[in-house]
Amino acid sequence: MPAGSELLALLFYVTGGTIEGATRLQKIVFLVQKELGLGSFGFIASKYGPWSKELEDLVQELIRRGELRVEEYEPEEFQEHSVKVYKASKSLVEQGKDVFRGLLQRNPALALMLYTRVRAYATLPITYILAYLYKEYPEYTMQSIIRERVKEWQKHYGLYSGR
């Protein structure tokens, strides 16, 4: 099963080489790990939900090696700082394609679930992803500074459980 840079390569292949936002990248990896059993990053409860220093360090290493580049643009209404857009190099995407093909041969059902979910996570509003994640994995939200805002998003999306 892919781990570390192979997992990131796989995710960038599935998303067409781009993932918008550091938060989104962290949450996609967390959800793929929790829901599909792929990856072995250590996540902790942070001020915006689950976060992995290991993952952040790997992203920084890929940037240093030129496998990822980062562009920034102005924030949406609810965000306090600019949004980072991660763009994978052609070689990282090709590596991801190879990893995906291997997964497809070993476990077609898992490959299809991965493809479908990651494509959705890459395009759904980040507010929905956070609302879902906070509902399903409350143990990773104990340190959150956005819990009240997330409750509003959960109500908006019909995900609020009243807890």
Backbone as a ProteinNet text record, in pm:
[ID]
protein_1_A
[PRIMARY]
MPAGSELLALLFYVTGGTIEGATRLQKIVFLVQKELGLGSFGFIASKYGPWSKELEDLVQELIRRGELRVEEYEPEEFQEHSVKVYKASKSLVEQGKDVFRGLLQRNPALALMLYTRVRAYATLPITYILAYLYKEYPEYTMQSIIRERVKEWQKHYGLYSGR
[TERTIARY]
83.9	0	88	47	129.9	137.1	252.7	272	364.9	362.4	454.2	443	557.5	557.8	479.6	473.1	391.7	244.1	197.4	57.8	29.8	119.5	99.5	102.4	194	198.8	66.2	14.1	-113.9	-226.6	-231.3	-336.4	-325.3	-205	-187.5	-222.1	-195.7	-237.9	-390.4	-458.2	-604.3	-666.5	-604.3	-660.1	-614.8	-540.4	-494.2	-373.9	-305.1	-180.7	-192	-313.2	-332.2	-422.4	-384	-469.7	-469.5	-588.6	-605.7	-618.5	-516.5	-522.4	-446.8	-370.8	-297.4	-394.2	-503.8	-604.3	-664.5	-700.4	-760	-663.1	-536.7	-438	-428.5	-419.2	-413.2	-538	-655.2	-780.5	-799.9	-758.5	-768.7	-683.9	-560.2	-472.6	-531.5	-581	-642.5	-759.4	-848.7	-966.9	-931.4	-835.7	-791.6	-731.8	-657.4	-596.1	-702.3	-795.2	-898	-999.6	-1045.5	-1157.3	-1116.1	-995.5	-951.4	-830.5	-773.5	-660.5	-529.9	-518.3	-395.1	-317.4	-191.8	-108.1	-80.7	22.6	61.4	111	55.2	94.1	31.8	107.1	53.5	-21.1	-148.1	-229.7	-261.2	-266.2	-305.3	-422.1	-490.7	-595.8	-526.4	-559.1	-498.8	-609.3	-571.3	-671.2	-766.9	-737.8	-828.9	-866.7	-860.8	-891.4	-764.1	-774.1	-656.4	-545	-422.5	-305.1	-187.4	-101.1	15.4	143.5	232.6	364.6	443.2	431.4	500.8	459.8	331.2	281.4	333.1	327.2	377.3	525.8	603.8	747.1	770.4	690.7	704.3	670	564.2	527.1	642.1	700.6	812.6	932.1	957.2	1067.2	1040.4	917.4	882.5	895.8	865.1	882.6	1031.5	1113.4	1258.7	1317.8	1266.7	1317.8	1259.6	1165.7	1105.6	993.5	948.3	839.5	703	697.5	576.1	613.6	522.1	539.5	411.8	425	313	284.6	158.6	111.6	12.7	-0.1	-94.7	-191.6	-314.2	-411.8	-491.8	-563.8	-637.2	-745.8	-773.2	-865.6	-1012.2	-1089.6	-1234.6	-1278.3	-1405.1	-1459.5	-1422.8	-1434.1	-1415.1	-1268.9	-1176.8	-1036.5	-961.2	-865.8	-790.2	-661.4	-616.8	-491.4	-503	-402.3	-408.1	-411.7	-463.3	-476.8	-357.4	-297.8	-187.9	-245.5	-198.4	-235.4	-110.9	-120.4	-6.7	-17.1	90.8	95.2	211.1	178.2	278.1	354.1	479.3	559.5	506.7	543.3	502.1	553.7	675.6	731.8	657.2	611.7	535.4	400	335.5	208	227.6	334.8	363.7	388.3	459.6	479.8	344.4	256.9	123.7	42.3	59.3	-9.6	34.6	165.4	218.5	165.4	161.2	109	-38.9	-114.2	-256.9	-277.1	-199.1	-210.5	-182.9	-81	-50.6	-165.6	-222.4	-336.3	-455.9	-477.3	-588.2	-575.3	-452.9	-431.2	-452.2	-403.5	-413.8	-553.1	-618.2	-745.6	-831.2	-899.1	-976.9	-1083.9	-1148.8	-1254.2	-1195.8	-1083.2	-1017.5	-970.7	-915.6	-869.6	-986	-1100.5	-1217.6	-1269.6	-1275.4	-1318.1	-1224.2	-1094.2	-995.4	-1017	-1029.1	-1043.4	-1168.4	-1279.7	-1406.6	-1401.9	-1353.4	-1350.9	-1252	-1134.5	-1033.4	-1079.4	-1139.5	-1192.9	-1299.7	-1383.7	-1486.5	-1422.2	-1330.2	-1265.3	-1189.4	-1140.3	-1063.9	-1154.5	-1283.7	-1372.9	-1484.5	-1517.6	-1621.3	-1574.1	-1667.8	-1626	-1551.3	-1446.2	-1368.8	-1457	-1557.3	-1648.8	-1725.2	-1762	-1830.7	-1736.9	-1614.7	-1517.7	-1494.9	-1478.4	-1458.8	-1583.3	-1700.8	-1824.8	-1836.1	-1806.7	-1810.8	-1707.2	-1586.1	-1477.1	-1503.2	-1552.5	-1580.2	-1692.1	-1786.8	-1895.9	-1845.5	-1768.2	-1725.1	-1605.2	-1520.8	-1396.9	-1381.5	-1477.1	-1473.7	-1349.9	-1288.2	-1167.6	-1051.3	-1058.4	-953.8	-989.4	-1096.6	-1140.4	-1134.2	-1078.6	-1078.4	-1002.2	-903.2	-823.3	-870.6	-979.6	-1024.7	-1063.2	-1022.4	-1062.3	-1175.4	-1219.3	-1326.1	-1451	-1459.3	-1569.2	-1706.4	-1725.3	-1855.3	-1889.8	-1791.9	-1815.3	-1849.6	-1780.2	-1805.7	-1946.8	-1996.1	-2135.1	-2233	-2206.2	-2292.8	-2285.5	-2167.2	-2152.7	-2225	-2214.1	-2283.4	-2434.7	-2487.3	-2631.2	-2665.1	-2584.2	-2606.3	-2611.4	-2522.4	-2513.8	-2597.4	-2669.3	-2751.4	-2670.6	-2555	-2466.7	-2462	-2537.2	-2530.5	-2606.1	-2539.8	-2601.6	-2644.6	-2619	-2660.1	-2568.9	-2452.2	-2358.9	-2277.3
-119.1	0	124.8	226	346.5	421.3	474.1	556.5	670.7	776.2	886.9	952.7	968.2	1040.6	967.1	833.9	759.6	794.2	808.9	845.4	985.1	1079.3	1214.6	1214.1	1139.2	1129.3	1075	973.4	914.3	1017.2	1093.2	1193.9	1303.4	1345.8	1448.8	1395.1	1269.1	1209.5	1212.6	1169.2	1162.9	1301.7	1404	1539.5	1616.2	1552.7	1621.6	1710.5	1689.3	1760.4	1881.6	1915.1	2035.7	2007.3	2058.5	2056.2	2196.8	2249.2	2387.4	2393.2	2448.9	2475.2	2376.1	2430.6	2347	2268.2	2332.8	2264.1	2148.8	2174	2068.6	1951.9	1980.3	1873.6	1788.7	1853.7	1780.4	1694.7	1752.3	1680.5	1566.2	1583.5	1472.9	1355.4	1383.1	1274.6	1207.9	1287.7	1232.1	1140.3	1186.4	1107.8	981.4	990.7	872.5	770.6	818.8	729.8	665	744.4	692.9	605.1	648.3	580.9	470.1	479	378	298.5	337.9	263.5	282.8	390.3	416.8	527.8	505.6	606	570.8	634.7	606.1	732	846.5	971.1	979.9	1037	1061.2	1193.2	1190.4	1311.9	1343.2	1472.8	1519.4	1616.5	1639.6	1741.4	1877.4	1964.3	2097.6	2202.4	2327.8	2435.1	2436.7	2360.5	2349	2203.3	2119.8	1977.6	1896.9	1777.2	1690.2	1753.4	1737.7	1792.8	1699.3	1687.1	1600.5	1677.5	1680.2	1741	1659.7	1527.9	1441.7	1477.8	1495.9	1532.6	1669.9	1765.7	1900.3	1895.3	1817.8	1804.5	1743.3	1642.8	1580	1679.3	1756.8	1858.2	1957	2002.2	2096.5	2034.4	1906.2	1836.3	1826.7	1795.7	1788.3	1924.7	2030.6	2166.5	2194.5	2160.9	2181.8	2105.9	1985.4	1902.7	1943.2	2036.3	2080.4	1991.3	1896.9	1808.1	1873.4	1973	2051.5	2198.1	2278.6	2422.4	2479.5	2595.9	2657.8	2793.8	2816.4	2948.2	2993.5	3123.6	3174.5	3270.6	3272.9	3372.2	3421.4	3527.7	3592.9	3502.4	3518.6	3427.7	3450.1	3342.3	3354.2	3424.9	3450.7	3529.4	3476.9	3345.7	3291.2	3268.9	3281.8	3251.9	3376.8	3356.2	3468.2	3497.4	3405.8	3427.2	3371.6	3399.5	3357.6	3204.6	3157.7	3015.2	2968.4	2858.5	2798.6	2696.9	2701.6	2602.5	2520.5	2389.7	2300	2240.1	2254.6	2201.6	2103.3	1981.7	1875.3	1882.5	1841.1	1830.4	1714.7	1717.4	1609.2	1474.4	1472.3	1345.1	1293.1	1382.6	1338.5	1282	1347.3	1297.7	1162.1	1146.8	1018.7	908.3	943.2	845.8	805.3	902.4	874.8	786.3	806.4	723	577.9	557.9	422.3	358.4	435.8	384.8	348.3	434.8	407.5	279.8	263.3	141.5	15.9	23.4	-90.4	-119.6	-15.3	-32.4	-89	-42.1	-89.2	-238.6	-285.2	-428.4	-512.3	-461.9	-536.8	-532.9	-417.1	-399.1	-297.8	-342.3	-249.8	-173.1	-237.6	-169.6	-55.3	-79.4	24.8	139.4	105.4	209	296.5	235.5	311.8	400	345.6	426.7	544.3	517.8	624.6	732.3	692.3	787.3	873.7	810.5	881.6	978.6	931.8	1016.4	1131.5	1104.2	1210.1	1316.5	1274.8	1373.8	1460.1	1398.4	1474	1567	1515.9	1598.1	1716	1697.4	1804.1	1914.9	1886	1984.6	2034.3	1960.1	2005.6	2132.1	2217	2333.1	2287.8	2359.2	2322.8	2327	2412.5	2419	2288.3	2224.1	2095.1	1987.6	1986.5	1885.6	1899.2	2022.5	2043.6	2004.3	2039.7	2002.9	1851	1780.7	1634.5	1575.4	1624.2	1573.1	1595.3	1712.9	1743	1654.5	1617.4	1529.1	1385.8	1337.6	1197.8	1168.2	1267	1245.3	1351	1360	1466.2	1461.4	1345.9	1335.1	1417	1454.3	1536.3	1684.7	1721.6	1861.5	1924	1853.6	1899.2	2030.9	2058.8	2181	2290.9	2266	2354.9	2493.8	2593	2731	2773.8	2681.9	2714.3	2628.8	2564.5	2471.4	2535.8	2659.6	2725.5	2754.8	2797.6	2819.8	2689.4	2582.8	2452.5	2404.8	2431.9	2395.4	2463.6	2588.3	2658.8	2593	2554.6	2486.5	2351.8	2280.8	2152.8	2172.2	2275.3	2303.9	2334.3	2414.5	2451.9	2328.8	2234.5	2115.1	1998.8	2018.1	1910.6	1803.7	1839.3	1744.1	1762.6	1858.1	1889.3	1785	1730.6	1626.5	1680	1806.6	1864.8	1832.8	1772.7	1740.1	1859.4
0	0	0	-72	-79.9	52.9	79.9	199.4	161.8	240.5	222.1	86.6	19.7	-107.5	-215.6	-208.1	-305.9	-291.6	-167.5	-144.9	-198.5	-171	-224	-376.5	-435.8	-581.6	-634.9	-570.6	-609.5	-602	-493.4	-477	-582.6	-612	-715.1	-853.7	-878.6	-1005.8	-1017.3	-913.2	-915.1	-930.3	-871.7	-878.4	-1002.7	-1089.8	-1209.7	-1185.8	-1074.7	-1048	-958.1	-913.7	-833.1	-713.9	-598.5	-479.3	-422.4	-402.3	-357.6	-205.6	-140.9	1.5	87.8	183.5	278.4	365.2	403.4	485.5	407.2	282.2	199.3	183.2	157.7	140.7	267.1	381.7	508.7	527.8	498.4	522.4	423.7	299	202.5	249.3	287.4	332	456.3	551.3	672.2	636.6	550.7	516.3	438.2	347.7	273.9	370.5	466.1	564.1	652.5	704	795	723.9	608.2	543.1	447.2	394.2	297.5	345.4	457.9	513.5	440	362.6	288.3	357.8	381.3	445.2	590.3	643	782	852.5	815.6	879.3	1018.1	1111.6	1244.8	1246.9	1283.2	1291.4	1436.7	1467.5	1600	1585.4	1695.6	1698.5	1704.5	1608.7	1606.1	1602.6	1585.7	1591.8	1473.6	1368.1	1253.5	1226.7	1327.9	1310.3	1293.8	1234.3	1223.3	1140.4	1190	1123	1147.8	1046.3	1055.7	1026.8	1123.8	1102.9	1000.5	1006.6	909.3	766.8	746.1	613.8	573.4	664.1	634.2	598.9	674.8	646.1	507.8	471.3	339.8	229.4	247.9	148.9	130.7	241.5	232.8	161.7	186.6	119.4	-31.4	-70	-212.1	-279	-206.3	-259	-279.7	-180.6	-191.9	-310.7	-334.5	-445	-579.9	-581.4	-706	-756.4	-674.6	-714.4	-695.5	-607.6	-585.5	-592.8	-644.7	-634.4	-573.6	-514.9	-445	-505.7	-537.2	-578.8	-472.9	-454.3	-355.2	-419.9	-367.9	-412.5	-292.9	-314.6	-205.5	-149.3	-20.8	47.3	11	37.7	33.2	160.6	171	281	420.1	442.1	576.9	614.4	520.1	546.8	589.3	678.9	733	657.6	574.3	502.4	361	280.8	140.6	129.7	16.9	-8	-90.5	-48	-123	-220.1	-341.7	-441.7	-470.7	-445.4	-466.2	-605.7	-682.3	-817.7	-827.2	-867.2	-875.2	-1007.1	-1001.5	-1123	-1208	-1335	-1424.3	-1373.5	-1321.5	-1273.5	-1150.7	-1062.4	-944.5	-988.4	-1084.7	-1135.8	-1204.7	-1280.4	-1346.2	-1243	-1135.6	-1027.6	-969.6	-949.5	-897.7	-990.1	-1119.6	-1219.1	-1205.8	-1188.1	-1170.6	-1042.6	-934.9	-807.2	-823.9	-893	-914.7	-995.5	-1100.7	-1183.2	-1101	-1015.7	-929	-833.4	-775.8	-684.9	-760.5	-880.8	-963.3	-992.7	-1015	-1041.2	-915	-801.9	-675.8	-614.9	-623.8	-555.5	-631.5	-737.6	-820.4	-742.3	-648.6	-571.3	-488.7	-425.1	-345.4	-435.4	-550.7	-644.3	-689.4	-716.9	-759.4	-645.6	-523.8	-408.6	-387.6	-395.2	-379.5	-484.6	-608.2	-717.7	-696.9	-666.7	-650.6	-532.3	-419.2	-299.5	-312.3	-362.4	-372.7	-471.8	-582.4	-677.4	-609.5	-528.3	-456.2	-354.2	-273.7	-171	-232.6	-353.5	-419.3	-472.6	-489.9	-550.9	-459.7	-355.6	-261.9	-190.1	-147.1	-67.4	58.2	92.6	211.9	336.2	336.2	450.4	466.5	355.7	364	417.7	366.6	412.5	562.7	609.7	753.3	832.8	783.5	852.2	864.3	757.4	757	852.4	841.1	922.4	1072	1108.2	1248.5	1302	1216	1257.6	1277	1181.7	1182.3	1272.3	1296.3	1373	1482.3	1574.4	1675.7	1765.1	1777.9	1861.8	1806.2	1679.4	1618.1	1616.9	1685.7	1686.3	1824.8	1919.7	2059.3	2078.8	1995.4	2006.6	1911.3	1841.9	1734.9	1783.6	1705.7	1733.2	1639	1552.2	1457.3	1480.2	1593.6	1621.7	1601.9	1649.7	1637.1	1490.9	1414.1	1271.4	1201.1	1239.9	1178.4	1209.8	1329.9	1363.8	1269	1234.5	1139.3	1001.5	959.9	830.6	834	946.9	960	946.8	1009.2	996.8	850.6	787.7	648.3	557.8	580.4	495.7	546.8	656.3	711.5	780.8	833.5	900.2	1050.9	1102.8	1246.1	1325.6	1426.6	1508.7	1644.7	1672.3	1799.4	1915.7	1887.8	1996.7	2033.1
[MASK]
+++++++++++++++++++++++++++++++++++++++++++++++++++++++++++++++++++++++++++++++++++++++++++++++++++++++++++++++++++++++++++++++++++++++++++++++++++++++++++++++++++

